[in-house]
Amino acid sequence: MLYFFFSTLKIWYMTESNYKPFVHRHFGSDVHYMELFQSADIWLMRNDFTFEFPRPSMPNVVYMSGFQCKPSKPLSKELEDFVQSSGEHGVIVMTLGTLVEELPEDIAEGIAAAFAELPQKVIWRHKGKRPSTLGNNTLILDWLPQNDLLGHPKTRVFVAHGGTNGIQEAVYHGVPLIGLPLMFDQADNFVRMKARGVAKVLDIATVNKENFLEALKEVLYQPSYREKMKKLSSIQRDQPMKPLDRAMFWIEFVMRHKGAAHLRMESYKMSSIQYYSIDVAAFLLTVILLVFTIFISAVKFLLRKLFYRNKVKKE
């Protein structure tokens, strides 16, 4: 019941305000976006069980995790020269996505100071004020070719915020992670990576030079992080067909057969009361209360009879 209540609140106050205008613009004002969700023949999910915890799913759910992942391309000459200058120590790549332009100054100073103490070279996407503690080993860029850097053989660690794209690309290329989740599903994504032993996760609110440097050294110098990530990468790549090809097949399948009703459960036709068995629960509760009431009434009746009989005998 609590899950149903909070899910409904989320739909009303968060999801509906974003989806409703889009649906009305493209499908008409008389169409509710929940109707589109319920009538979907195939669901394309941007994850799989390399990433997700095992769970049951319906036959009309198609997993296409890593569809955007691809082999890396050569870096620009300037970037390649910087990467090669790292020698045997390799490179650390850091980016916190496009939604966060800059970090608080004290956090950025601590991160830069930690990087400065390492022998590795660092490529950091950062648009804020240039930290005063920045070392000569750190290159700051407004934008970086994330996939191409992750696929470079000299990349040792990826410091990331936990967006699905970045994590899937790190898995694809076998690069262990340090997580600084900021919002949305990012912390949840890193829970899965941490459970697989391929990530060290820090709280962005408490990050400082000391704990960030400790995390960097742990992931850099404990072989288990890289070994487990390489295994995860091997599992992700070992598929009978590419994720995007699988998605295209099922899209065309639905088009060829005018739908895929045979893969759908009938539960989508049920009301919330039926789906969550609220009517059944209410009936059972009524029966239990009725039986309890009858039992209490019977006990009271027997006690009154017994009390009356004892009273008559005394008189």
N, C-alpha and C positions, 0 to 999 in steps of 0.2 A: 504493500500500500504506500509506504513512504517513497519507494522508487517511482511508482506511478505518479505520485503527487509532485515530486521534484522534477520528473521528466516533463510533465505537463507544464510546469512553471517555466522550464527552460525553453520549451517550444513557444510558449506565449510571448515571453519577454526577450528572447535572444534570437532564436532561429526564425520565427515567423517574420519579424521585422526586416530581415535580410532577404528571405526567399519570396515573400509575398509580392513585392513590386516586380521582381524578375518574372515570376509566373504570370502575373496579370499582363505584363508587357508582351510576352511571347505566346501565351495560350488563351488569353481572354480573362476578363474580370470575374466570370462566373466559375472559374476553375480554382479550386483550393490546392495549394502545393502538397498537402498531405494525400490528396487523391492521386497525384502523380507518383508519390513514393509508394503507395499501396498497390498501384497498378503496374509497377515496374516488373518486367519479365526477367531481367537479368540485372544483378548488382555486380559492378566491377569494383573490387576492393584493392586499395593501394598498399596492401601488405600481404604477407604469407607467414607460414609457420617457421621460417628462418628467423623472422622478427617477432611474431606473436607467440603468446603462450598457447598450447594446444586447447582447442575447444570445438564443440560440434557446430556445424553450419549446414545451411540448406543447400540442395543441389543447384539452385539458381544463383549461388554466390561464386563468383570467379575471382581468384586471387591473381593479382598482376604486380606484385611487389617488384620494385627495381626496373620498371619498364623504361624509365628515363636514363638508366645507367648504361654507359657505353665505354669502350676502350678509350684511354686518354690520347689526346693529340699532342704534338710537340709544343713546347713552351716557346714564347718569344725569346730572342737571343739574350736580351738583358736579364730576363727571369731565369733562363737556363744557366747563364753564367753565374748568377747568384746561388742557384741550387747546387751547381757543381763545386762551388767554392767551399761548400760544407764538408767536403772530403768524406771520411769514413763515418763522421758523426751524424750526417743526415740533416733533415729539415723538419721543423714543426710548422704546421699550418693552423692558423686561428681565424675564425670568422663567426660572428654571432648573428648572421642573417641580415636581411634588408630592413626589417621592422625597427631595429634598434640602431640608431645612427652612432651613438657614442655611449660610453660607460661613465659613471660618476668618476670624478677626477682622482679620488683616493684609490679606487679600485683599479683604474687604469695604471696609476703609478706603481701599485703593488705588482700587477701582472708584468709590466715592463721591467721592473727590477728583478723579478724572478727569471724572466727570459735572459736578462743580461748575465746571469751567473752560469748559464749553460754553454757547453761547447758547440751545440747545434746552432744552425742558422734558423731564423724564424721569419715567416711571411705572415703578416697580421693585417687583416682588413679592418681598418679603424679610421673613422672620420672625425673623431673628436680632437681636442687639443693634444698636441704632441707631448707625451709624457717626458718630464725632465729626467727620469731614471732610465730612459731608453738606451739600450746598449748598441754597440757597433754591429752586433750580429743580427739585428732585427730590421726588417724592411717593412715599412708601413705603406699600404696601398688603399686607394678608394674602392677598388674592385679587384678581384682575383679570379682566375680560371679554376674554380674549385675542383671540378672533375679531373681536369688535366694534372693538377698538383697532387690530388689523392692517388692518381694512377702512376705517379713518378716513382721509380724504384728507390729514390733517396728519402721519400717522405716516411717519417717514423711515427708521428702522433698527429691526430686531428683534434684541436680544441674547438668545440662546437656548442651551439645552443640547444640542439636536439630536434631540429626540424626533420620531418620524415625524409625529405629529399637527401639532406646531408648524411643522415645515418645510413640510408640505403646505399649511397655512393661509397661511404666508408666501408661498409660490409662488402660491397662488390669488389673493392680494391684491396681489402684485407688490412685496413689501417686502424689500429686501436684508438680509443676515444678518451678524451677528458671532457666531461659534461658540465656546462654552466647553464642549466635550463632557466628560462626567463618567464614563459607564459604558455597558455593553451595546453597542448598535449605533450609538451617537450619533456617535462619531468616524468610523465608516464612512459614516454619512449625510452628514456634512460633507465627506468626501472627494469625494462626488458633486457637492455644491453648489459647492465650491471649483473643481472641474474645469470647471464651467459659468460661472465668473467672477462668481458672485452672492453669495459669502461670503468673509469674512476669518476665519480660524480661529486661536485662541490656545490654548496649553497652560495649563490652569487652575493647574497647579503652579508656573508661572513668571509668572503675571499680576501686574502691578504698575501703578501710576498711569501711568507713562511709556508702556509698550507698549500698554496698554488705550486711552489717549487717542490714541495714534498710529493704532490700528486704527479707532477711532470717526471720526476726521477723514478717514481714507482712504475709508471707506465712505460717509460723509456727503457729501464734496465731490468725489469722483471719479464723474462721471455714468455711467461704464460699468457700475457695480454696479446702479444702478436701471434703466438701459436694458435690460440683459441679463435682469434679473428680470422686467421688464414683458413682454419677449418670451416668457420661459418661462411666465408666467402666461397669455398669449394662447394658447400652444400647449396648455397643460393644459385650458383651457376649450373649445377647439375640438374637440368630440367630437360624434358623431351622437346620443348619448344620455348622460344623466347616469350617473355611476359607480354610484350606488345602484340606479338603474333597470336597469342592465346586470346587476348582481348578482342582483336579483330575477328578471329574465328567466331566467337560467341555473338558479337554484334551482327555479323553477317548471317549467323544461324537464326537469330531472331527475325531478321529481315526475310530470309528465305521461307521460313515457316509461319510467318505472320504472327509471331509471338512464341512463347514457351510456357504455356499454361500448365503443361504436364510436369514442370519442374517446381511449381509453386505450391505452397501449403494453402489450405483453405482458411487458415487463421486470419489472413488479411481481410476477410469479409466479416469477421466478428467485431462486435462492439467491444469497448474496453471492459464493460461489465462481464461479457462472455469470455473474453480472452484471459482475464485475470481471475475467472471463476468466482466473481464477487457474489453472483446469484446463488451459487452452490454453497459458498461459505455462509451466506446469510441464512439459507435454508437449514444447514447443519447447526448453526448457532441457535436458531429458533427451536429446533428439535431438542437440543441440549438444555436450553432454558426451560422448555416445556416439561421434559423429564425431571429436571431438577425441582421445578415447582411442584409437580405431582408428588415427588419423593418427600419434599418438605411438608406438604399438606398431609400426606399419609402418616408421617412421623408425628405431626401435631395431633392428628385424629387419634392415633393409638395412645399417645400420652394422655390426652383428655379422657379417653375411655378407661385407661388404667387408673388415673387419678380419681375418677368418679366411682369406680368399683371399690377402691380402697376406702373412700369416704363413706359409702353405703355400709360396708362391713363394720366400720367403727361405730356408726350410729346404731 
